[in-house]
Amino acid sequence: MPIAYFSRKWRSPTERAADPCRRELSALKQAVDKWHVLLFAEPFYVVTDNMGVFHMVSNLAKGKLPKSPILIRYLNTISAYCVRGIEHKPTTQVFTSDALSRSAWMDTAIESDDPSSLPDLSYL
């Protein structure tokens, strides 16, 4: 069960042009950095919809590293934590975080006091 949600926009042209696997691994590293206090001493699971990240983190336990120095740096940061396991779920099964990160109403709904401006999330 997810306990938190984290999102940010890709700011630089280099970040936006990066391949999806690198962006997903970067997002995982940033999330671990953001919640360092909560995650450092406790084992946790990672759920991803990106098969490349799943294989990279899985192969890390087998001693296989990617060729990119940036990806190695991201994996090095993640490996300092007690990642108990990583699970791949298809995007259709991880729709909650994707819906929140892509939602146009998030910025306006948070500023509004009108409950009718919030979407119906009863199906989640």
C-alpha positions, 0 to 999 in steps of 0.5 A: 500500500503506497504511503506517499506520493512525489512528483516534479516536472522535468526542468532542463532540456537534458532531462526531458530528452533522456530515455524513459528508463533513465527518467524513471530511475532518476525519479526513484533516486529523487523519491528516496532522497526526499524521504531519506529520513523515513526510508534509511533504516527501514526495508521497503518495496519499490513498485514500478511500471517501467520494465527497464528500471525493474531489470536494472534494480533486479540485476544490481543484486546479481552484480550486473551494472549498466554502462552509463555512469549516470545510471550507475550513480543513481543505482549506487544511491538507491543501493545504500537503502534497504530495498527489500524488493522491486515489483513490476506492475503494468501501467494499467495497475498503477493508475493512481500515481499516474493519474495524480501526476498528469492531472490538470486539476491538481494545482487549481483544486488545492487552491480552491475551497469549493469541494465541487472542484475536486474530482470523484475519486471514489473508484480508487 
